[in-house]
């Protein structure tokens, strides 16, 4: 009976797994490009200019942290 109620109301037991996957993907998107550039000793002429695509992910993390701290 509880399974039917969960299906009807859209409650999922996998919510923790989904949150962990999202956190992993965002963290991987932030850390991997920088770690890879360090590992292969890439030539970076203007430094941070090569990593500007990481800034939106950092903004997402900052917004989520601010939401947890200020709202909840």
Rosetta constraint file for C-alpha pairs under 8 A:
AtomPair CA 1 CA 5 HARMONIC 6.52 0.50
AtomPair CA 2 CA 6 HARMONIC 6.12 0.50
AtomPair CA 3 CA 7 HARMONIC 6.19 0.50
AtomPair CA 4 CA 8 HARMONIC 6.14 0.50
AtomPair CA 5 CA 9 HARMONIC 6.09 0.50
AtomPair CA 6 CA 10 HARMONIC 5.71 0.50
AtomPair CA 6 CA 11 HARMONIC 4.69 0.50
AtomPair CA 6 CA 12 HARMONIC 6.63 0.50
AtomPair CA 7 CA 11 HARMONIC 6.34 0.50
AtomPair CA 7 CA 12 HARMONIC 7.61 0.50
AtomPair CA 14 CA 18 HARMONIC 6.23 0.50
AtomPair CA 15 CA 19 HARMONIC 6.16 0.50
AtomPair CA 16 CA 20 HARMONIC 6.14 0.50
AtomPair CA 17 CA 21 HARMONIC 6.18 0.50
AtomPair CA 18 CA 22 HARMONIC 6.23 0.50
AtomPair CA 19 CA 23 HARMONIC 6.16 0.50
AtomPair CA 20 CA 24 HARMONIC 6.08 0.50
AtomPair CA 21 CA 25 HARMONIC 6.15 0.50
AtomPair CA 22 CA 26 HARMONIC 6.17 0.50
AtomPair CA 23 CA 27 HARMONIC 5.98 0.50
AtomPair CA 24 CA 28 HARMONIC 5.89 0.50
AtomPair CA 25 CA 29 HARMONIC 6.02 0.50
AtomPair CA 26 CA 30 HARMONIC 6.35 0.50
AtomPair CA 26 CA 57 HARMONIC 6.49 0.50
AtomPair CA 26 CA 61 HARMONIC 7.92 0.50
AtomPair CA 27 CA 31 HARMONIC 6.07 0.50
AtomPair CA 28 CA 32 HARMONIC 5.44 0.50
AtomPair CA 29 CA 33 HARMONIC 7.03 0.50
AtomPair CA 29 CA 54 HARMONIC 7.18 0.50
AtomPair CA 29 CA 57 HARMONIC 7.26 0.50
AtomPair CA 30 CA 34 HARMONIC 7.41 0.50
AtomPair CA 30 CA 54 HARMONIC 5.64 0.50
AtomPair CA 30 CA 57 HARMONIC 6.48 0.50
AtomPair CA 30 CA 58 HARMONIC 7.00 0.50
AtomPair CA 31 CA 35 HARMONIC 6.01 0.50
AtomPair CA 32 CA 36 HARMONIC 5.82 0.50
AtomPair CA 33 CA 37 HARMONIC 6.21 0.50
AtomPair CA 33 CA 51 HARMONIC 7.69 0.50
AtomPair CA 34 CA 38 HARMONIC 6.32 0.50
AtomPair CA 34 CA 51 HARMONIC 7.47 0.50
AtomPair CA 35 CA 39 HARMONIC 6.02 0.50
AtomPair CA 36 CA 40 HARMONIC 6.16 0.50
AtomPair CA 37 CA 41 HARMONIC 5.92 0.50
AtomPair CA 37 CA 42 HARMONIC 5.17 0.50
AtomPair CA 38 CA 42 HARMONIC 6.59 0.50
AtomPair CA 44 CA 50 HARMONIC 7.21 0.50
AtomPair CA 46 CA 50 HARMONIC 7.25 0.50
AtomPair CA 47 CA 51 HARMONIC 7.83 0.50
AtomPair CA 48 CA 52 HARMONIC 6.53 0.50
AtomPair CA 51 CA 55 HARMONIC 7.53 0.50
AtomPair CA 53 CA 57 HARMONIC 7.91 0.50
AtomPair CA 54 CA 58 HARMONIC 6.50 0.50
AtomPair CA 55 CA 59 HARMONIC 6.17 0.50
AtomPair CA 56 CA 60 HARMONIC 6.29 0.50
AtomPair CA 57 CA 61 HARMONIC 6.37 0.50
AtomPair CA 58 CA 62 HARMONIC 6.17 0.50
AtomPair CA 59 CA 63 HARMONIC 6.11 0.50
AtomPair CA 60 CA 64 HARMONIC 6.23 0.50
AtomPair CA 61 CA 65 HARMONIC 6.16 0.50
AtomPair CA 62 CA 66 HARMONIC 6.06 0.50
AtomPair CA 63 CA 67 HARMONIC 6.03 0.50
AtomPair CA 64 CA 68 HARMONIC 6.25 0.50
AtomPair CA 65 CA 69 HARMONIC 6.12 0.50
AtomPair CA 66 CA 70 HARMONIC 5.80 0.50
AtomPair CA 66 CA 71 HARMONIC 7.87 0.50
AtomPair CA 67 CA 71 HARMONIC 5.38 0.50
AtomPair CA 67 CA 72 HARMONIC 7.11 0.50
AtomPair CA 68 CA 72 HARMONIC 5.28 0.50
